[in-house]
Amino acid sequence: MRTDEAPLHVWVEEVMGIPVSVHLRSRGALPAAGTEEAVRACFDELHDIDRVFSPYLRGSDVSRICRGSLAMEDADHRVATIADACRQAEIETDGLFSAYWQGWFDPTGYVKGWAVEEAARRHLAPLMAQDIAVGINAGGDMQLFTAPDTDWQWHIGIADPHHPGALLATLDVVNGAVATSGTAERGAHIVDPRSGEPATSVASATVVDDSLARADIWATAAVVAGFTDRSWIADAGTRTGLLVAADGRVTRWLDGVVVEVAAAA
């Protein structure tokens, strides 16, 4: 059996206000024993993380910290872990990413990628001992795994932000993560923490890395840096990526080196 003909199983659930889907290529007609339990555990962990970190739930630890009714040291132990990771991300991106720019702790821009990666590595990655490939997609951000004894590759389409329904490029990923950010889907929702102003010059930023947490950070940082500032690319340590400007221009990079800057179509 060719790997692209192997049975595909999909589970979908709404978590963190977005559809989250798990995709599994199995070696048999049915998922192996324990697969359903692993997928359920993955979704359950994501729901639990949302319970702690959602700024939209009044009773979440993050909401209570923002209101001053809960001290960070008294919160769920993961809050301190994320706070430290966000501070490190701010240093690493030279201020392009910040969970504190509003004057209080809001890790929304970090938690989704971290949560999906953590839950996937804990519950889904072990399935590769018996299956071909498994991946999780959370609103377009993906963490992907492939068994080492197969020739499977994930074929990821990069949406054209200026032509809905069209693809601008495709990426082949064996193991790794893909994150996309920008203004195309949700408007100018990303704010430059250095100025407090919306970042509007990048319609779409797609970043590929080993880690979804890192890919998500750098996709956000890319939008904040703007289309013309490519100085961060060499030091980010990401695998590859693609930026699409508000006017349609495109920049691509590979292993920290810009390989193409194309004019608007």
HELIX and SHEET records of a PDB file:
HELIX    1   1 THR A    3  GLU A    5  5                                   3    
HELIX    2   2 THR A   35  PHE A   53  1                                  19    
HELIX    3   3 ASP A   61  ARG A   67  1                                   7    
HELIX    4   4 MET A   72  ASP A   74  5                                   3    
HELIX    5   5 HIS A   77  GLU A   92  1                                  16    
HELIX    6   6 THR A  108  ALA A  119  1                                  12    
HELIX    7   7 ALA A  120  LEU A  124  3                                   5    
HELIX    8   8 ALA A  125  ALA A  129  5                                   5    
HELIX    9   9 LEU A  212  ALA A  225  1                                  14    
HELIX   10  10 ILE A  233  ALA A  236  1                                   4    
SHEET    1   A 9 LEU A   8  VAL A  15  0                                        
SHEET    2   A 9 ILE A  18  ARG A  25 -1                                        
SHEET    3   A 9 ALA A 133  ALA A 138 -1                                        
SHEET    4   A 9 ASP A 141  THR A 146 -1                                        
SHEET    5   A 9 GLY A 176  SER A 181 -1                                        
SHEET    6   A 9 VAL A 202  ASP A 209 -1                                        
SHEET    7   A 9 THR A 240  ALA A 245 -1                                        
SHEET    8   A 9 VAL A 250  LEU A 254 -1                                        
SHEET    9   A 9 VAL A 257  ALA A 262 -1                                        
SHEET    1   B 2 TRP A 154  ALA A 159  0                                        
SHEET    2   B 2 LEU A 167  VAL A 173 -1                                        
END                                                                             
